[in-house]
Amino acid sequence: MKSYINVGMFGMGHVGTALFRLLKENRSLIDNRIGMPIRISKVVVSDLSKNRGVDVSGLNMGTDPDLILEDPEIDVVVELIGGVTLAESIIRRALDKGKSVVTANKALLAEKGAVIFPAAYRNQGYFGFEASVGAAIPIIRTFREGYAGDEILAFSAILNGTSNYILTHMTENGTEFDEALGQAREKGLAEADPTLDIEGIDAAHKLTILLNLAFGGRFDFSSLYMEGISKITAADISFTKQLGYRIKHLGIARKSEYGVEARVHPVLLPQQHILSSVNGSFNAVSLTCKYSGSSLLYGHGAGPDPSASGVAADLIEACRSIIAKQQPRTSPVNVPLKSWLPMEIVSMDELQSEYYLRFKVMDHPGVLASISKILADHSISIRSAIQPGTSAEGKMVDIVLMTHQALESQIQSALQAIQPLDFMAAESQLIRIGG
């Protein structure tokens, strides 16, 4: 009979350090909830000399993955190194050896899920990834277990705290994107290279994971449409506020008569929409189910401490399974492996939406009429129009149009026809309306 559960951890950066501190500070609470003590007995890192701000004197630390993976006494492997290649090797080897695995690696699960999840199914241990989406917000458990008897019809989600903070700062302070990004960096919410956050890649990783859980199929990350927030301007924020909207960066998914629609991009939401009030670095998921109706999950979706909390929840569940000598009670992605089949995402060209369009044009007579005619030729009708005064130089003006429902393919074709016209002074702006 084991007297404690051994944990091997890969990576001791911000999240790993926070997890180490959480397990130490909450030791009596966690041991009581599990019914047996757990301990992090070995840690593998890339740099042994790094000061991690916590006392690691009692840890067996090294740089060779075999320190953990070849130790038969390690019961649970926690992967917190991020990235794809090395993390995939570590997780697959750990699963092949029958160890329970906990990870927060959304990029790996989104891009290599077709390999990782089947390996998790074959494994005798627990596979947890709660912190991969929404950090401490129990999104994974809610999708997989809370609505196991219901049908998820649609959900819209703010999945990236950095993008949400930037848009909030622009909305509340009237700043341009670059200044808001600088503020996010100062607060530690944006990396030196923020591409994953601001271009929608991080949110698309998370949306792919949620698609697998919500709709019980295997979705291809590379087929998911994604668009970031780097082209949003203070002018767009100002105009949309006048029109009664707020700009949010969303992951959107729904079942329709055509199949599963899914994409990541900026969206205009009415100011009274529940997601419009989700500000700063917070995350939220608004979902609709067939029987239970509408629900909202909200909280800190990023950061070392919330992420550590999510990892700890999985770690405790893994330990409970080990003590009870049970195989996992729930499938990693909500359905048996034989039923986890590829599912297609409806092409963006086939989707319909209302649109916000902004054109920066030279202030000549007939410009609005020319744009309106091209839109009409593409079966796009205009719901409203704003044409503010000219700029200080008197040379350029913004024209803002709100359209009725139109096909994405039609709107894109119309913009391609409008952009080369000689009165166009900058690239046109398109933001879809509604989540």
Disulfide bonds with the S-S distance in Angstrom:
none
